[in-house]
């Protein structure tokens, strides 16, 4: 791959982003910006922080407490959701 770099004038990673992507890099960046600035994300962060009983840390990105588990009743945490229970 590096041998090709001198003929193309850019690196393998650059070529992947500019030639092989199905969506423009600027569009991807805009999607991430829109997602990360959504007010819903802030609300989810508050819920997770409350469940953990502390401020969020960087490693909390791996939080998996929203997985369905038999010992957790989601109605207790999300009473506004019907979840098909009538």
NUROGU-752638 format. One record per residue (C-alpha): residue in three letters; chain; y, z, x. Coordinates in pm, whole numbers, always signed. Layout:
N
{node ALA,A,{Y,Z,X}}
...
This chain:
86
{node UNK,A,{+0,+0,+0}}
{node UNK,A,{+246,+87,+273}}
{node UNK,A,{+193,-254,+433}}
{node UNK,A,{+324,-418,+114}}
{node UNK,A,{+636,-199,+115}}
{node UNK,A,{+798,-392,+399}}
{node UNK,A,{+766,-719,+204}}
{node UNK,A,{+883,-589,-133}}
{node UNK,A,{+1164,-367,-10}}
{node UNK,A,{+1052,-69,-216}}
{node UNK,A,{+771,+184,-225}}
{node UNK,A,{+454,+190,-431}}
{node UNK,A,{+604,+458,-657}}
{node UNK,A,{+919,+252,-708}}
{node UNK,A,{+709,-52,-799}}
{node UNK,A,{+506,+148,-1049}}
{node UNK,A,{+821,+267,-1222}}
{node UNK,A,{+1002,-66,-1223}}
{node UNK,A,{+717,-311,-1278}}
{node UNK,A,{+428,-139,-1454}}
{node UNK,A,{+599,+96,-1699}}
{node UNK,A,{+577,+0,-2065}}
{node UNK,A,{+893,+195,-2145}}
{node UNK,A,{+1217,+193,-1951}}
{node UNK,A,{+1278,+494,-1725}}
{node UNK,A,{+1617,+552,-1888}}
{node UNK,A,{+1451,+563,-2231}}
{node UNK,A,{+1196,+817,-2102}}
{node UNK,A,{+1476,+1030,-1959}}
{node UNK,A,{+1665,+1014,-2290}}
{node UNK,A,{+1351,+1122,-2479}}
{node UNK,A,{+1304,+1420,-2248}}
{node UNK,A,{+1671,+1516,-2281}}
{node UNK,A,{+1649,+1492,-2660}}
{node UNK,A,{+1330,+1699,-2670}}
{node UNK,A,{+1447,+1966,-2428}}
{node UNK,A,{+1779,+2012,-2608}}
{node UNK,A,{+1627,+2034,-2958}}
{node UNK,A,{+1711,+2356,-3145}}
{node UNK,A,{+1346,+2384,-3253}}
{node UNK,A,{+1245,+2430,-2891}}
{node UNK,A,{+1477,+2727,-2861}}
{node UNK,A,{+1321,+2882,-3173}}
{node UNK,A,{+971,+2832,-3033}}
{node UNK,A,{+1084,+3004,-2714}}
{node UNK,A,{+1207,+3301,-2916}}
{node UNK,A,{+872,+3327,-3096}}
{node UNK,A,{+678,+3316,-2769}}
{node UNK,A,{+909,+3572,-2607}}
{node UNK,A,{+862,+3804,-2905}}
{node UNK,A,{+484,+3768,-2890}}
{node UNK,A,{+479,+3840,-2518}}
{node UNK,A,{+723,+4128,-2552}}
{node UNK,A,{+939,+4009,-2263}}
{node UNK,A,{+1175,+3736,-2146}}
{node UNK,A,{+1010,+3406,-2070}}
{node UNK,A,{+923,+3312,-1713}}
{node UNK,A,{+864,+2966,-1564}}
{node UNK,A,{+484,+3010,-1573}}
{node UNK,A,{+497,+3069,-1950}}
{node UNK,A,{+494,+2692,-1987}}
{node UNK,A,{+115,+2743,-1994}}
{node UNK,A,{+136,+2972,-2301}}
{node UNK,A,{-151,+2885,-2535}}
{node UNK,A,{-100,+3145,-2805}}
{node UNK,A,{-62,+2882,-3076}}
{node UNK,A,{-428,+2786,-3057}}
{node UNK,A,{-624,+2870,-3368}}
{node UNK,A,{-830,+3182,-3312}}
{node UNK,A,{-1039,+3371,-3560}}
{node UNK,A,{-877,+3706,-3480}}
{node UNK,A,{-519,+3582,-3537}}
{node UNK,A,{-385,+3508,-3883}}
{node UNK,A,{-108,+3252,-3854}}
{node UNK,A,{+35,+3360,-4188}}
{node UNK,A,{+137,+3688,-4022}}
{node UNK,A,{+338,+3496,-3764}}
{node UNK,A,{+452,+3207,-3983}}
{node UNK,A,{+479,+3337,-4339}}
{node UNK,A,{+685,+3031,-4439}}
{node UNK,A,{+382,+2807,-4384}}
{node UNK,A,{+138,+2751,-4670}}
{node UNK,A,{-160,+2640,-4457}}
{node UNK,A,{-343,+2521,-4769}}
{node UNK,A,{-385,+2868,-4912}}
{node UNK,A,{-201,+2798,-5232}}
